[in-house]
């Protein structure tokens, strides 16, 4: 299991009520499940529309359960900006 940081931007930051929080997960899917369980429906709706960058690498269309997280790593949650 890896430990790192999830960083929220824009609407995700507003819905989470925080700029960042720690993760303790093996995959991106596990980290996001933890975030959803801690923050509820408002953030879950934002996560459904967001893009993700893991350790500087865009996730793109990869399955979240196939994206491995690193110890000391960072997951950036990027909601659509400017209607995008």
C-alpha positions in Angstrom: 0.0 0.0 0.0 1.3 3.4 -0.9 0.9 6.7 0.9 0.8 10.1 -0.8 -1.3 13.2 -1.4 -4.5 13.9 -3.3 -4.6 17.5 -4.4 -8.0 19.1 -5.3 -8.3 22.0 -7.8 -11.1 24.4 -8.5 -14.6 22.8 -8.0 -13.0 19.7 -6.5 -11.3 21.9 -3.8 -14.6 23.6 -3.1 -16.6 20.4 -2.8 -13.9 18.7 -0.6 -13.5 21.7 1.6 -9.7 21.2 1.5 -6.9 21.7 -1.0 -5.4 18.3 -0.3 -5.5 15.2 1.8 -3.5 12.0 2.2 -4.1 8.7 0.4 -3.3 5.2 1.6 -4.0 3.1 -1.5 -2.5 0.9 -4.1 -4.4 2.2 -7.2 -6.0 5.4 -8.3 -9.4 3.6 -8.0 -8.8 2.8 -4.4 -7.7 6.4 -3.6 -10.8 7.8 -5.3 -13.1 5.4 -3.5 -11.6 6.7 -0.2 -12.1 10.3 -1.2 -15.7 9.6 -2.2 -16.5 7.9 1.1 -15.1 10.7 3.1 -16.7 13.6 1.2 -20.0 12.4 -0.2 -22.1 13.2 -3.2 -21.1 16.8 -4.0 -17.4 15.8 -4.5 -18.4 12.5 -6.2 -20.2 14.4 -8.9 -17.1 16.5 -9.5 -14.9 13.4 -9.5 -17.1 11.9 -12.2 -16.2 14.8 -14.6 -12.6 15.3 -13.6 -9.3 14.4 -15.2 -6.4 13.0 -13.2 -2.6 13.4 -13.2 -0.6 10.9 -11.1 3.0 11.8 -10.3 3.0 14.3 -13.3 1.6 11.7 -15.8 -1.9 12.3 -17.2 -4.1 9.3 -16.6 -6.2 9.9 -19.8 -8.4 6.9 -20.7 -6.6 4.3 -18.6 -8.7 2.3 -16.2 -8.3 3.8 -12.7 -7.8 0.3 -11.1 -4.8 -0.2 -13.4 -3.1 3.1 -12.4 -0.6 2.2 -9.6 0.2 4.8 -7.0 3.6 5.4 -5.6 4.7 6.0 -2.0 5.1 9.7 -1.5 3.3 10.3 -4.8 0.7 12.9 -5.8 -2.8 12.6 -7.4 -4.0 15.8 -9.0 -7.8 16.1 -9.4 -8.6 18.5 -12.3 -12.2 19.3 -12.8 -13.3 20.8 -16.2 -12.1 24.4 -16.4 -13.9 27.2 -18.2 -16.7 25.0 -19.3 -14.2 22.4 -20.8 
